[in-house]
Amino acid sequence: MNLVSLRVISHDVTRLVSFYEQVTGVSATWWTPDFAELATPSGTLALASDRTLALFGEDVAEPAANRSVIIEFRVEDVDAEHERLAALGHAFVQRPTTMPWGNRSLLLRDPDGSLVNLFTPVTEEALRRQERPTA
């Protein structure tokens, strides 16, 4: 089994796509007006309109209700990303902080309130954890 993507459902998918394009620097591929994907080398962030929920059944998801999942992106230099995003006017939940597990992390929220973590491994142990084989 291979985790290949996460999908976020939104009432305003255009706004959400714009946010993630700005934060990641990755251009989205729009497959329909209600569904776009931001593909990275290790996985894809899919963003879909709440109109797509009808395809799955009633009451399967609730847009803008995430309070338990953090969407994480590994970046080359989290401090540089902080400066770049601050200059663009983004607000932060937590400025760059080195965590006990060896990642330097920056937290912000997407327009729907989901937490987004940009991180850079900074200790030898954290770097080793990130070098796991992808099979």
N, C-alpha and C positions, 0 to 999 in steps of 0.2 A: 504494500500500500504506500502511496506517495501523496503527501499533502501538496496540492498544486495551487490552490487559491482560497481566498477569503472573500465573501460577498457582503457588502454593506448595502442595506436598503434605506432609501431616503425619500422624503416628500419633495426634495429639490435636488435631483441628481446632478443637474448642471452646475449648481453651486458647489456641491461636494467634489465633483470631478475637478473643477477649477482649483479648489483648495489643494487637493492631492497632487495635481500637476505642479503647482507652485512650490509645495513643500518638497516633493521628490525630484523635480526636474525631469520627470518622465511624462511624455505626451500620451494621453489616453487614445485608445482605439475605440471609436463608437461603432457598435454593431447594429444598434437600433437607437431611436431617440430616447429609449428607456434603459439602455444597457451599454456600459463602457467598461474597458479593462485597462489597467496600468500594469504592464508586464515588466518585471524585473528579472535579473538572471536567476534568482532563486524561487520565485513564485509570482503570482498575479493577484492584484487587488481588483476585484470586480465591484462595480458600483452600479446599482440598479434603482430604478424608480419604484415607488410603492405600487404602481400600476402592474408591475410584474408579479406581484404576490398572488393575483388571481390564478396564475398558472399552476400554483402549488396547492391551492385549497384555501379554506377560510381560516383566519386567525393563526397563520403559521409564523408570522413575524410582525414586529411593531417598529416602524421607523423611529429613529432618534430616541431609542429607549435603552441603549447599551449602558450598563453600569458595572460590567464585569470583565470585559475583554479590552486589552490594550493592543493596538496595532503598532507593530515595531518595525523600524527600518534601521539596518546597520549603515552607518555613514563613515566616511574617511576621517572627518574631523568634526566632532559634535560642537566644539566651541566656535568654529568657523560657521557652521550651520546656524547656531544661535545668533551670531552677529548678522548673518544674511537675512534671516527671518525677522529679527527685530527691526531691521531697516525697512522691511516691507510692512511693518505695523502689526505683526502677530503678537498676541498675548501668550504668556506662558504659565503653565501650572507649576512648573519647577524649572529653574535655570539649570545649566549644566552642573551635575553633581556626580561624584564618583561613588558608586554603590558598593556595598560590601562584597558582592560577587565579581567585582573587577571591571564593570562597564561604567563608562562615563555617560550619563543619560540626561536627556532634555525632554520634558513633557509639555505638550500643548493639547488643545482640544480641536477636533474638526468642527465644522459648522453645525453638525447635529449633536455635538457633545461627547463623542467618543474620544477616549484618550489616545494620543499618538506619542510614541516614544522614539526619539532618534537617539542612537547610542553608538559609542565607539569602545571596543574592548581596549583596556589600557594596562591590564596586568598580564603576565605570562600565562597564568591559568585561564583567564578569560579568552585570550587569543587561541590557546589550545582547544578550548571548547568550541570555538567558532570554526575550527578546521576539520570538523567531523566529515567523513565521506558522505557523498550524496549518491545513494544507490537506490 
